[in-house]
Amino acid sequence: MLFNSPIFLYGFLPVVAALFLAVRQRPRLTEGLLVAASLIFYAWYVPWLALLIGASLTGNYVAGRLIEAAPVHGRARVLTLAVVGNLACLGYFKYTDFLIDNFSWLTTSPIAHQDILLPPAISFFTFQQIAYLVDTKTSGRAERDFLHYALFVTFFPQLIAGPIVQHAEFMPQVKAGAFGRATANDAIVGLVYFAIGLFKKVVCADSLARLADSVFAAPAGSVGAADAWVGSLAFGLQIYFDFSGYSDMAVGLGRLFGVRLPVNFDSPYKARSIFDFWRRWNRTLSRFLHDYIYVPLGGSRRGRLRQCVNILVVMAIAGLWHGASWTFVAWGALHGLFMVIALLSRTVSGHDRSRTAPALAGPVLTFFALTATRVFFRSADFSRAWALVATLLSPAGPVELGRALIAPGPASLPVVAAAVSPLGLVSGLGWLQILLLVVWLTPNSQALAARVEARLSAPSRVDGPSRRAVSIALAISVGLVLAVAAMSVSEPREFIYFHF
């Protein structure tokens, strides 16, 4: 089920919220309700998926208990077997056809694809449970309440595309009675987050998709420099508004039920460097990659050369995690290469240049470098990716892009000229420019939500006009945003990370 689908907005969420309000003072019933609702949410279109995630969480729950029960010297062996089992399940569903393709290429013996259905969220809930098992091995304490563990894995606000929540930040809230303590302020802040996220997805990301699709669907070598830049910029913004929109909605839905999920985005396109970008973009994935892959590989503890190798390995894994294709591996490896260059530059110069760069230069340069790498993320194959990269990096590219920005039209942008913004108010290119300014110059979702929460928590005056005025203005603003977003929900488009 999609957050931006009518069945979720007008059916699932209101029903679950109403049932939650009716039973939230009874913890076990509330937890059972949310687990059942989450399984329905996950398996709405393909019912057998409930069995898959049920088997996964049951197996990992048992593995956690076995790790806890094992002697200290034997925990590593149990953990290894459990991690291998998780990766084998992920590999079967996500990488079987990828492995078949590579084996066929190496042996020149064609083997038919298996066309295995890729379960939504399998990468997310697999990594989340691997992190849980590693933490259990370290602490020696597993979750003993199966219902609590099932809720930790399946909680629908974060199930499909994260954030990747750690057991230690989720379960203490549940055990402390977060559901029963959900307040009106939680609901208001949750609605603010949800409204912003829904607007990002259906108004911003889905309209940008039309610009991006028109370029990436064109035959290789047929796209001019201006079109290539506009299409690549459009995809960079599309994935930003798509994934940050989902993350905002996840945080908002969590707050509706009294749970504070970790914020996954912190204005990543304002990043001054590639390291700063990964501290801001998909923060919980970055945390997982650092804590559970980079550090066990040795991190920075074994010399600069080993550190550079570790970075390249981790980012290549990050690329493969995103998709079963060598183009994704190339995308991750390029990010790793940028990190190594930045690290070596910092080593030679003795300081972090990103901290002394002009306020706008660092974010702009980082954004445009990332835009070029996203060609590999979005392209169907290397031939299209290389053709677009060559076009982007051609000397005529910046000149043609500048001309298109000054005087856009069919002559300067033959591929994307027909694409328009939401409601047809401005051209597609004008909409792209507006959203670039929004990304770089406006406060992010958590800053806006923090302001709302501060106003709601401030002591009210005796006559209450200030608080009343704030409440009315907030209700109107959120209502307008939800109305515009709801009007844009006709044929819901899947989130980019839906099948990761």
Secondary structure as GFF3:
##gff-version 3
##sequence-region A 1 500
A	DSSP	alpha_helix	6	7	.	.	.	ID=ss1
A	DSSP	pi_helix	8	12	.	.	.	ID=ss2
A	DSSP	alpha_helix	13	23	.	.	.	ID=ss3
A	DSSP	alpha_helix	27	42	.	.	.	ID=ss4
A	DSSP	alpha_helix	49	69	.	.	.	ID=ss5
A	DSSP	three_ten_helix	72	74	.	.	.	ID=ss6
A	DSSP	alpha_helix	75	107	.	.	.	ID=ss7
A	DSSP	alpha_helix	122	139	.	.	.	ID=ss8
A	DSSP	alpha_helix	146	154	.	.	.	ID=ss9
A	DSSP	alpha_helix	156	159	.	.	.	ID=ss10
A	DSSP	alpha_helix	167	175	.	.	.	ID=ss11
A	DSSP	alpha_helix	184	199	.	.	.	ID=ss12
A	DSSP	pi_helix	200	205	.	.	.	ID=ss13
A	DSSP	alpha_helix	206	216	.	.	.	ID=ss14
A	DSSP	alpha_helix	225	256	.	.	.	ID=ss15
A	DSSP	three_ten_helix	268	270	.	.	.	ID=ss16
A	DSSP	alpha_helix	274	280	.	.	.	ID=ss17
A	DSSP	alpha_helix	283	289	.	.	.	ID=ss18
A	DSSP	pi_helix	290	294	.	.	.	ID=ss19
A	DSSP	alpha_helix	295	297	.	.	.	ID=ss20
A	DSSP	alpha_helix	304	322	.	.	.	ID=ss21
A	DSSP	alpha_helix	326	349	.	.	.	ID=ss22
A	DSSP	alpha_helix	353	356	.	.	.	ID=ss23
A	DSSP	alpha_helix	361	378	.	.	.	ID=ss24
A	DSSP	alpha_helix	382	392	.	.	.	ID=ss25
A	DSSP	alpha_helix	396	406	.	.	.	ID=ss26
A	DSSP	three_ten_helix	422	424	.	.	.	ID=ss27
A	DSSP	alpha_helix	428	441	.	.	.	ID=ss28
A	DSSP	alpha_helix	445	457	.	.	.	ID=ss29
A	DSSP	alpha_helix	465	488	.	.	.	ID=ss30
A	DSSP	three_ten_helix	496	499	.	.	.	ID=ss31
###
